[in-house]
């Protein structure tokens, strides 16, 4: 496998001065492999997924992106690459999120179609031509769904729970959000707003932005059934990320709906407490000075007013932003 030049990014995540940004029309497909902490076999990735691309007669490249900040990972990559095809390696000078890594890969990729792969074998090699075909037929994003699911029941349960919670909160209808294998038009990926940990929700965000997103059933890889159990903090992070994407999808353009509802709830609770206390004071003769509920009622009313005010400020910001461009996308019929 021929290793082309290795690009290293410093803390500011900027390319070296001699690096020339390639034209996106040079190749048909760029296979982006987002590396994680730990060693992985680049040769195995290329050996599995390169033959179907060569069989299609497409021009392609493999772009391994190291965003973990682990210095030894790049060296391990170079040692495992042999003479086989076009391979490049990008490294960040510090640990960055997956969304930033994906942004880097888009800026320095040369394919009009981006294929994203995790550093583990999760789908059969035959899945890649099928996903590329769906993009060629007119879809903007093709997401892999491993079916029928095999492997450890632990993997299946945690994947189904995460997907169910995401579908419940966002109203989407995806079935395998933990696969992380997708095919995307390069021009589309450049327009999707991604940051933080939102890369894993890319199909949901793309659908919300008005792009054509399709889920493609594919065969899972025989070696992709290893049990994966994470630390409790990782699962908590998943829940927080899902709640964050829920808020962004539902209330980005309607912040008053969220903050107004929250403020009304607090205001009603606090107002109800104060009304009861006033009635007890005038008709029951009870003093208010030593009543902790008085402080609670005042606090809830104050929080309600602040929440409504925050929602109004958000509405003003959205109003001025909406006047600068459209928030919808039209598709031409063929």
N, C-alpha and C positions, 0 to 999 in steps of 0.2 A: 504494500500500500504506500503510495507516494505521499510523503508529508510535505505540504507546502509551508510557507513561512508561518511562524507562530507569532501572534500579536499579543502583547502584554499591555494591560491597562493599569495605570497607577491609581492612587486614591481618588482622583477626579474622574476616573473612568473615561479617559481620552486616549485615542490611538496615538501611536508614535507618528512623528511628522512625516516619515517616508511612506506611511501606509496610504494607498490610493483606494478610495471607496469604489467598489466594483459596480458596474452597471447592472440593474436588476434584470435586463434582457439577455444577459450572457448565458444563463443556464435555464433549464426547465424546472428543476427541483433542487431545493436545498433541504437536506435532512438535518434538523437541529436537534442535538442531544444535550439536554440540560443536565450537567453533571452535579453530583451531590458529594457531601463529605464521605470519604472512604475511597478505596481503590475499585476500579472497574475495568473490564476488558474491552477496549475499543475495537480490537480485532474481532471479537465475538459479535458485536453490534454490526459491524460492516459485513462480516461473513454471512450473517443472517439476512440482512435487508438490502444488500447491494445487488444480488442476482435478479430479483424481480424488477428492479429499476433498469438494469442493463437489458433485460429481456424486452421491456417496453420500447427500447430504442431512445430513451430520454437522456439528455445531458443532465448531470447531477453532481452534487458535492455533499460531503458529510462535514458538518460544522459542529465540533464539540466545544461547548462553552462551559468554562469552569468559573462559577460564581461563588464558590465556597471560601475562597481566600486561602485554601490549603496549598502550600507550595509544592509538596510532594506529589500531588495529584497530577499536575502537568508532566512531571518527569515520568510517572508511571504510564501516562498516555503515550509519550514518545517511545518508550520502550516496547509497548505492545502493538505499535503500528508498523506494518510491513508493506512491501510493494503490492498494492492492489488497486488503488484508484485515487481520486482527488479528495484529500482530507485536510481540514484546517482546524486549528485549535486557538480559541480565544480565552484569555484568562483575565479576570479582574484582580486588581491589586489588593482588594479587601473583600470581606464577605458582603454580598448584596443579595437582595431578594430575587425570587424567580421571575417576577415581572420585569425587573431591571435587566436580568440576564437575557430575557426574550427580546427586550428592546435593543440590546447590544447586537443580538444575532440578526435582527431585522436590518439594522443599519449597515451591517457588514456581510450580508448574504448576497448571493448572486442569482438566486432562483426566483422565478415568478410565482412559484408555489412553495410554501413553507410546510414541511412535514415535521411536527414536533414529536419527539420520542423521549421517554424517561430513560435513565441509565440502566434499566433492567428490561429483560425480554418479557413483554406483556401480551403482544399480539403476534399471530402467525405472519410470516413474511408476505403471504398472499394478500394480506389486508391492505398493504400500501398501494398496489395498482388499483384496487377497488375504490379507495378513497380519492386517489388522483382522478379516476374516471368521473366520480361524482362532481369534483370541482370543474372538470372540463365540460360537464353537462350543464353547468350554470350555477351551481351552489357556491356560496362564498366561504362557508366553513363546513367541513365534514368531520364529525366526531365519531370515534370508534366506540362501539359497544360490544364488549366481550360476551358472546352468546354461542352455545350455552356456557355458563360460568362453571369453571372447575377449580380445583385447588382446595386450600384450607377453608374450613367453615368460618374460622375467625376472620379471614380476609373478606369473605362474602358478607358476613353480618355487619362488620364495621363499614363496608362500602355501601351496603343497602341502607343503613341507618343515616349515613351522611347524605346520600342522594335523596332519601325520603324527606329529610328535614329541609334540604335546599329546595326541593320541589314544593313543599308545603308553604314555605315562606315567600318564594319568588313566583309561584304559579307556573313554573316550567314543567316540561314533561320528559326530561332526560332520564336514562336508566343506569348510566355508568359514569358518574362524574369523577371517579377516582382513577380512571384509565390513563388520562393525560396523553393520549395519542390522537392527533388531529392533523388535518390538512387544511391550510388556509391560504387564500390569495395574499401575496405579499402586500399589495396595495391596500387590502382590507385590514391587515394586521397593523399597518402603519397608522390607521385612523382610529383604532379601538383604544380607548383610554384605559391603560393598565398601570397599576402601581401596587406596591406592597405584596400581598399574597393573592392578588386577584387573578393571577394566571390560571389557577385551577378552576376559576369560574368563567373562563374565556367564552365558552359557548353561550352561557346565559347573558353575558354582557354584549356579545355580538348580536344576539337575537334582539336584545333591548334597543340596540343602535340601529335596527332595521335591516340587518344583513340576513341573507338566506342561510339558515343553519339546518343541517340534516344529520341525523344519527344513522351510522352505518353498522349493521351487525357483522362482526368479524369473528374468526376463530381465535380463541386465546392461545398463547404460546404454551407448548407442553412443559417448558421449564419455568413458567411464570407463576407457579402456585406455591411458592415458599411463604410460610407464615410470617407476617409482619405485624409485630406488636410494638406500639410506641409508648413513650412516657406519658403520664397523665397530662402534663403540660401541653403536649402536642394535640391531644383530643380537645382540651379546653381552647386552644388556639383555633381549631377547626370551628368550634361553636361560635367563637367571637367573630371569625371571618364571615361565617354564614349570616350572622346577625348584621354585620356591617354591610354586606352586599344586599341584604334585604332592605335596609334603610336607603341605600343609594338607588336601588331600582324603583322603589315605591315612592320615595319622598324627595328625590333630587329636585324635581320641578314643582313639587307641592309641599314645601317644608311646613307651611301653616297647618296642613292636615295632621301632621304628626305632633308638632309642638302645641298646636291649638287644642287637640284632643287631650294631650297630656296636661296642659294647663287647665282645661275645663274640669278634668278629673280631680286634680289637686284643689282647684278652687271650690268645687262642690263639696268635697270632703271637709275642707277647712271651714267653709261657710256653714255647713251643717253643724259642725262642732260648736261654732260661735253662736248660732241661733239657739241651740240647746242650752248653752251656758247662760245666755241672756234670759231665756225663759225661766231657768232655775233661779236666777238672781232676783227677778222682779216678782215671780209668783211663788217661789219656794223659800226665799229669804237666804239663800246660800251666798257666801262671799266669793268673789272672783280672784282676790289677791293671792290666795294659796292654792289655786287650781292649776296644775301642770297642763291640763287640757287646753287652757287658754293660750299658752305658748305654742302648743301643737297646732291649734286652729289658725293662729296668726301666721305661723311658719308655712302651713299648707297654702293659705291664701296668697302669701308673698311669692312662693314658688310658682303657683299657677299664673300670677300676673307676669312673672319673669319669663315663663315658658311661652306664653302668648306673645310677649314682646319679641322674644328671640325668633319665633316663627314669622312675625311681621317683617323683621329685618331680613330674614331669609327670602321672603317673598319679594322684597324690594330688589335684592341682589339678583334673583332669578329673572325679574322683570327687565332689568337693564341688560342682562346677559342674553335674554331671548331676542332682544331687538337687534342684536349683532349678527344673528344667523339663525337658520332653521334648525329645529330639533327633530326633524323627520327625514325619511329617505324614500324616494320613489324609485320603483323598478319599471323599466320599459318592457312592455309585452312584445314577444317575438312573433 
